[in-house]
């Protein structure tokens, strides 16, 4: 069985965002660590991106605020 790793471009297509947005996520350490690296090429399993995307706050959500207990 062949394992397919998503590139940053494929992640952008999957999420409906620009490649620059995905690169920004990675620079800011929002994107999970790649599942595979070969030389300078990085790849993510689709399940890794699906889980990460499902746990992200909605568009425009403030992540710098916390709710008092």
Backbone atoms as SQL, in Angstrom:
CREATE TABLE atoms (id INTEGER PRIMARY KEY, chain TEXT, resi INTEGER, resn TEXT, atom TEXT, x REAL, y REAL, z REAL);
INSERT INTO atoms VALUES
  (1, 'A', 1, 'UNK', 'N', 0.850, -1.186, 0.000),
  (2, 'A', 1, 'UNK', 'CA', 0.000, 0.000, 0.000),
  (3, 'A', 1, 'UNK', 'C', 0.891, 1.243, 0.000),
  (4, 'A', 2, 'UNK', 'N', 0.562, 2.185, -0.838),
  (5, 'A', 2, 'UNK', 'CA', 1.319, 3.427, -0.942),
  (6, 'A', 2, 'UNK', 'C', 0.734, 4.465, 0.006),
  (7, 'A', 3, 'UNK', 'N', 1.616, 5.127, 0.740),
  (8, 'A', 3, 'UNK', 'CA', 1.189, 6.207, 1.631),
  (9, 'A', 3, 'UNK', 'C', 1.309, 7.518, 0.868),
  (10, 'A', 4, 'UNK', 'N', 0.235, 8.302, 0.877),
  (11, 'A', 4, 'UNK', 'CA', 0.260, 9.604, 0.208),
  (12, 'A', 4, 'UNK', 'C', 0.369, 10.701, 1.261),
  (13, 'A', 5, 'UNK', 'N', 1.381, 11.525, 1.093),
  (14, 'A', 5, 'UNK', 'CA', 1.569, 12.676, 1.967),
  (15, 'A', 5, 'UNK', 'C', 1.124, 13.932, 1.224),
  (16, 'A', 6, 'UNK', 'N', 0.436, 14.815, 1.919),
  (17, 'A', 6, 'UNK', 'CA', -0.014, 16.074, 1.328),
  (18, 'A', 6, 'UNK', 'C', 1.111, 17.106, 1.372),
  (19, 'A', 7, 'UNK', 'N', 1.251, 17.830, 0.281),
  (20, 'A', 7, 'UNK', 'CA', 2.177, 18.961, 0.240),
  (21, 'A', 7, 'UNK', 'C', 1.460, 20.192, 0.795),
  (22, 'A', 8, 'UNK', 'N', 2.176, 21.270, 0.994),
  (23, 'A', 8, 'UNK', 'CA', 1.538, 22.512, 1.437),
  (24, 'A', 8, 'UNK', 'C', 0.491, 22.968, 0.429),
  (25, 'A', 9, 'UNK', 'N', 0.763, 22.804, -0.858),
  (26, 'A', 9, 'UNK', 'CA', -0.198, 23.177, -1.893),
  (27, 'A', 9, 'UNK', 'C', -1.472, 22.352, -1.820),
  (28, 'A', 10, 'UNK', 'N', -1.320, 21.058, -1.575),
  (29, 'A', 10, 'UNK', 'CA', -2.493, 20.190, -1.455),
  (30, 'A', 10, 'UNK', 'C', -3.280, 20.513, -0.185),
  (31, 'A', 11, 'UNK', 'N', -2.573, 20.887, 0.882),
  (32, 'A', 11, 'UNK', 'CA', -3.259, 21.306, 2.109),
  (33, 'A', 11, 'UNK', 'C', -4.072, 22.566, 1.834),
  (34, 'A', 12, 'UNK', 'N', -3.481, 23.519, 1.125),
  (35, 'A', 12, 'UNK', 'CA', -4.183, 24.763, 0.789),
  (36, 'A', 12, 'UNK', 'C', -5.455, 24.455, 0.000),
  (37, 'A', 13, 'UNK', 'N', -5.348, 23.584, -1.009),
  (38, 'A', 13, 'UNK', 'CA', -6.521, 23.201, -1.808),
  (39, 'A', 13, 'UNK', 'C', -7.585, 22.533, -0.943),
  (40, 'A', 14, 'UNK', 'N', -7.161, 21.639, -0.073),
  (41, 'A', 14, 'UNK', 'CA', -8.089, 20.907, 0.793),
  (42, 'A', 14, 'UNK', 'C', -8.842, 21.845, 1.725),
  (43, 'A', 15, 'UNK', 'N', -8.136, 22.846, 2.258),
  (44, 'A', 15, 'UNK', 'CA', -8.744, 23.764, 3.214),
  (45, 'A', 15, 'UNK', 'C', -9.414, 24.962, 2.559),
  (46, 'A', 16, 'UNK', 'N', -9.178, 25.153, 1.259),
  (47, 'A', 16, 'UNK', 'CA', -9.766, 26.295, 0.558),
  (48, 'A', 16, 'UNK', 'C', -9.105, 27.614, 0.930),
  (49, 'A', 17, 'UNK', 'N', -7.797, 27.559, 1.205),
  (50, 'A', 17, 'UNK', 'CA', -7.040, 28.768, 1.529),
  (51, 'A', 17, 'UNK', 'C', -5.869, 28.879, 0.558),
  (52, 'A', 18, 'UNK', 'N', -5.172, 29.993, 0.608),
  (53, 'A', 18, 'UNK', 'CA', -4.039, 30.184, -0.286),
  (54, 'A', 18, 'UNK', 'C', -2.811, 29.431, 0.232),
  (55, 'A', 19, 'UNK', 'N', -1.887, 29.174, -0.674),
  (56, 'A', 19, 'UNK', 'CA', -0.618, 28.561, -0.300),
  (57, 'A', 19, 'UNK', 'C', 0.121, 29.455, 0.688),
  (58, 'A', 20, 'UNK', 'N', 0.042, 30.763, 0.483),
  (59, 'A', 20, 'UNK', 'CA', 0.687, 31.697, 1.415),
  (60, 'A', 20, 'UNK', 'C', 0.115, 31.562, 2.825),
  (61, 'A', 21, 'UNK', 'N', -1.184, 31.318, 2.936),
  (62, 'A', 21, 'UNK', 'CA', -1.801, 31.143, 4.258),
  (63, 'A', 21, 'UNK', 'C', -1.234, 29.902, 4.944),
  (64, 'A', 22, 'UNK', 'N', -1.085, 28.810, 4.193),
  (65, 'A', 22, 'UNK', 'CA', -0.529, 27.579, 4.772),
  (66, 'A', 22, 'UNK', 'C', 0.927, 27.802, 5.199),
  (67, 'A', 23, 'UNK', 'N', 1.680, 28.506, 4.375),
  (68, 'A', 23, 'UNK', 'CA', 3.073, 28.806, 4.741),
  (69, 'A', 23, 'UNK', 'C', 3.122, 29.654, 6.008),
  (70, 'A', 24, 'UNK', 'N', 2.194, 30.581, 6.128),
  (71, 'A', 24, 'UNK', 'CA', 2.111, 31.433, 7.326),
  (72, 'A', 24, 'UNK', 'C', 1.769, 30.583, 8.554),
  (73, 'A', 25, 'UNK', 'N', 0.817, 29.646, 8.414),
  (74, 'A', 25, 'UNK', 'CA', 0.477, 28.742, 9.510),
  (75, 'A', 25, 'UNK', 'C', 1.726, 27.997, 9.979),
  (76, 'A', 26, 'UNK', 'N', 2.519, 27.547, 9.012),
  (77, 'A', 26, 'UNK', 'CA', 3.711, 26.787, 9.367),
  (78, 'A', 26, 'UNK', 'C', 4.751, 27.680, 10.044),
  (79, 'A', 27, 'UNK', 'N', 4.945, 28.890, 9.517),
  (80, 'A', 27, 'UNK', 'CA', 5.915, 29.822, 10.133),
  (81, 'A', 27, 'UNK', 'C', 5.536, 30.148, 11.570),
  (82, 'A', 28, 'UNK', 'N', 4.244, 30.263, 11.830),
  (83, 'A', 28, 'UNK', 'CA', 3.768, 30.608, 13.173),
  (84, 'A', 28, 'UNK', 'C', 3.574, 29.368, 14.053),
  (85, 'A', 29, 'UNK', 'N', 3.975, 28.218, 13.550),
  (86, 'A', 29, 'UNK', 'CA', 3.860, 26.936, 14.261),
  (87, 'A', 29, 'UNK', 'C', 2.416, 26.546, 14.563),
  (88, 'A', 30, 'UNK', 'N', 1.470, 26.979, 13.720),
  (89, 'A', 30, 'UNK', 'CA', 0.074, 26.564, 13.852),
  (90, 'A', 30, 'UNK', 'C', -0.137, 25.209, 13.176),
  (91, 'A', 31, 'UNK', 'N', 0.566, 24.989, 12.079),
  (92, 'A', 31, 'UNK', 'CA', 0.448, 23.744, 11.326),
  (93, 'A', 31, 'UNK', 'C', 1.182, 22.648, 12.096),
  (94, 'A', 32, 'UNK', 'N', 0.622, 21.432, 12.153),
  (95, 'A', 32, 'UNK', 'CA', 1.338, 20.358, 12.862),
  (96, 'A', 32, 'UNK', 'C', 2.668, 20.051, 12.178),
  (97, 'A', 33, 'UNK', 'N', 3.551, 19.434, 12.918),
  (98, 'A', 33, 'UNK', 'CA', 4.832, 19.006, 12.358),
  (99, 'A', 33, 'UNK', 'C', 4.569, 18.038, 11.211),
  (100, 'A', 34, 'UNK', 'N', 5.390, 18.077, 10.170),
  (101, 'A', 34, 'UNK', 'CA', 5.183, 17.147, 9.053),
  (102, 'A', 34, 'UNK', 'C', 5.344, 15.694, 9.504),
  (103, 'A', 35, 'UNK', 'N', 4.609, 14.813, 8.859),
  (104, 'A', 35, 'UNK', 'CA', 4.716, 13.387, 9.147),
  (105, 'A', 35, 'UNK', 'C', 5.922, 12.769, 8.448),
  (106, 'A', 36, 'UNK', 'N', 6.402, 13.425, 7.405),
  (107, 'A', 36, 'UNK', 'CA', 7.568, 12.927, 6.664),
  (108, 'A', 36, 'UNK', 'C', 8.355, 14.101, 6.111),
  (109, 'A', 37, 'UNK', 'N', 9.671, 13.937, 6.113),
  (110, 'A', 37, 'UNK', 'CA', 10.559, 14.927, 5.508),
  (111, 'A', 37, 'UNK', 'C', 11.612, 14.174, 4.719),
  (112, 'A', 38, 'UNK', 'N', 11.747, 14.562, 3.451),
  (113, 'A', 38, 'UNK', 'CA', 12.781, 13.994, 2.592),
  (114, 'A', 38, 'UNK', 'C', 13.524, 15.175, 1.990),
  (115, 'A', 39, 'UNK', 'N', 14.754, 15.379, 2.432),
  (116, 'A', 39, 'UNK', 'CA', 15.491, 16.563, 2.014),
  (117, 'A', 39, 'UNK', 'C', 14.764, 17.795, 2.526),
  (118, 'A', 40, 'UNK', 'N', 14.407, 18.686, 1.600),
  (119, 'A', 40, 'UNK', 'CA', 13.657, 19.892, 1.978),
  (120, 'A', 40, 'UNK', 'C', 12.152, 19.718, 1.811),
  (121, 'A', 41, 'UNK', 'N', 11.740, 18.562, 1.294),
  (122, 'A', 41, 'UNK', 'CA', 10.316, 18.301, 1.059),
  (123, 'A', 41, 'UNK', 'C', 9.655, 17.771, 2.320),
  (124, 'A', 42, 'UNK', 'N', 8.501, 18.335, 2.624),
  (125, 'A', 42, 'UNK', 'CA', 7.745, 17.933, 3.802),
  (126, 'A', 42, 'UNK', 'C', 6.375, 17.451, 3.376),
  (127, 'A', 43, 'UNK', 'N', 5.836, 16.488, 4.120),
  (128, 'A', 43, 'UNK', 'CA', 4.515, 15.961, 3.805),
  (129, 'A', 43, 'UNK', 'C', 3.731, 15.636, 5.055),
  (130, 'A', 44, 'UNK', 'N', 2.415, 15.734, 4.947),
  (131, 'A', 44, 'UNK', 'CA', 1.503, 15.478, 6.054),
  (132, 'A', 44, 'UNK', 'C', 0.508, 14.415, 5.628),
  (133, 'A', 45, 'UNK', 'N', 0.196, 13.509, 6.531),
  (134, 'A', 45, 'UNK', 'CA', -0.866, 12.552, 6.256),
  (135, 'A', 45, 'UNK', 'C', -2.195, 13.297, 6.242),
  (136, 'A', 46, 'UNK', 'N', -3.108, 12.848, 5.410),
  (137, 'A', 46, 'UNK', 'CA', -4.411, 13.506, 5.338),
  (138, 'A', 46, 'UNK', 'C', -5.106, 13.469, 6.692),
  (139, 'A', 47, 'UNK', 'N', -4.944, 12.370, 7.432),
  (140, 'A', 47, 'UNK', 'CA', -5.580, 12.256, 8.749),
  (141, 'A', 47, 'UNK', 'C', -5.001, 13.291, 9.725),
  (142, 'A', 48, 'UNK', 'N', -3.723, 13.588, 9.621),
  (143, 'A', 48, 'UNK', 'CA', -3.099, 14.605, 10.477),
  (144, 'A', 48, 'UNK', 'C', -3.732, 15.964, 10.227),
  (145, 'A', 49, 'UNK', 'N', -3.910, 16.315, 8.952),
  (146, 'A', 49, 'UNK', 'CA', -4.491, 17.609, 8.597),
  (147, 'A', 49, 'UNK', 'C', -5.974, 17.644, 8.971),
  (148, 'A', 50, 'UNK', 'N', -6.693, 16.540, 8.761),
  (149, 'A', 50, 'UNK', 'CA', -8.116, 16.489, 9.122),
  (150, 'A', 50, 'UNK', 'C', -8.302, 16.717, 10.625),
  (151, 'A', 51, 'UNK', 'N', -7.503, 16.032, 11.447),
  (152, 'A', 51, 'UNK', 'CA', -7.608, 16.185, 12.904),
  (153, 'A', 51, 'UNK', 'C', -7.245, 17.604, 13.339),
  (154, 'A', 52, 'UNK', 'N', -6.181, 18.143, 12.769),
  (155, 'A', 52, 'UNK', 'CA', -5.752, 19.506, 13.101),
  (156, 'A', 52, 'UNK', 'C', -6.834, 20.513, 12.698),
  (157, 'A', 53, 'UNK', 'N', -7.367, 20.365, 11.495),
  (158, 'A', 53, 'UNK', 'CA', -8.368, 21.305, 11.000),
  (159, 'A', 53, 'UNK', 'C', -9.650, 21.245, 11.837),
  (160, 'A', 54, 'UNK', 'N', -10.037, 20.047, 12.258),
  (161, 'A', 54, 'UNK', 'CA', -11.254, 19.898, 13.069),
  (162, 'A', 54, 'UNK', 'C', -11.109, 20.567, 14.436),
  (163, 'A', 55, 'UNK', 'N', -9.883, 20.686, 14.929),
  (164, 'A', 55, 'UNK', 'CA', -9.680, 21.255, 16.261),
  (165, 'A', 55, 'UNK', 'C', -9.386, 22.754, 16.229),
  (166, 'A', 56, 'UNK', 'N', -9.301, 23.337, 15.022),
  (167, 'A', 56, 'UNK', 'CA', -9.011, 24.761, 14.899),
  (168, 'A', 56, 'UNK', 'C', -10.241, 25.590, 15.236),
  (169, 'A', 57, 'UNK', 'N', -10.032, 26.792, 15.825),
  (170, 'A', 57, 'UNK', 'CA', -11.182, 27.680, 16.042),
  (171, 'A', 57, 'UNK', 'C', -11.729, 28.165, 14.698),
  (172, 'A', 58, 'UNK', 'N', -12.947, 28.623, 14.679),
  (173, 'A', 58, 'UNK', 'CA', -13.576, 29.102, 13.453),
  (174, 'A', 58, 'UNK', 'C', -12.890, 30.337, 12.898),
  (175, 'A', 59, 'UNK', 'N', -13.207, 30.679, 11.678),
  (176, 'A', 59, 'UNK', 'CA', -12.626, 31.846, 11.013),
  (177, 'A', 59, 'UNK', 'C', -12.871, 33.101, 11.833),
  (178, 'A', 60, 'UNK', 'N', -11.836, 33.850, 12.066),
  (179, 'A', 60, 'UNK', 'CA', -11.947, 35.104, 12.801),
  (180, 'A', 60, 'UNK', 'C', -11.993, 34.940, 14.306),
  (181, 'A', 61, 'UNK', 'N', -11.867, 33.697, 14.789),
  (182, 'A', 61, 'UNK', 'CA', -11.932, 33.464, 16.236),
  (183, 'A', 61, 'UNK', 'C', -10.719, 34.067, 16.924),
  (184, 'A', 62, 'UNK', 'N', -10.944, 34.667, 18.054),
  (185, 'A', 62, 'UNK', 'CA', -9.851, 35.227, 18.855),
  (186, 'A', 62, 'UNK', 'C', -9.259, 34.103, 19.686),
  (187, 'A', 63, 'UNK', 'N', -7.998, 33.828, 19.487),
  (188, 'A', 63, 'UNK', 'CA', -7.336, 32.775, 20.258),
  (189, 'A', 63, 'UNK', 'C', -6.543, 33.352, 21.419),
  (190, 'A', 64, 'UNK', 'N', -6.542, 34.679, 21.559),
  (191, 'A', 64, 'UNK', 'CA', -5.781, 35.294, 22.636),
  (192, 'A', 64, 'UNK', 'C', -6.642, 35.574, 23.872),
  (193, 'A', 65, 'UNK', 'N', -7.901, 35.199, 23.808),
  (194, 'A', 65, 'UNK', 'CA', -8.812, 35.419, 24.936),
  (195, 'A', 65, 'UNK', 'C', -9.043, 34.100, 25.661),
  (196, 'A', 66, 'UNK', 'N', -9.211, 34.169, 26.955),
  (197, 'A', 66, 'UNK', 'CA', -9.536, 32.974, 27.730),
  (198, 'A', 66, 'UNK', 'C', -10.809, 33.225, 28.509),
  (199, 'A', 67, 'UNK', 'N', -11.519, 32.184, 28.776),
  (200, 'A', 67, 'UNK', 'CA', -12.784, 32.267, 29.524),
  (201, 'A', 67, 'UNK', 'C', -12.459, 32.074, 31.007),
  (202, 'A', 68, 'UNK', 'N', -13.006, 32.945, 31.854),
  (203, 'A', 68, 'UNK', 'CA', -12.811, 32.800, 33.291),
  (204, 'A', 68, 'UNK', 'C', -13.604, 31.602, 33.800),
  (205, 'A', 69, 'UNK', 'N', -13.008, 30.895, 34.716),
  (206, 'A', 69, 'UNK', 'CA', -13.652, 29.684, 35.255),
  (207, 'A', 69, 'UNK', 'C', -14.736, 30.008, 36.246);
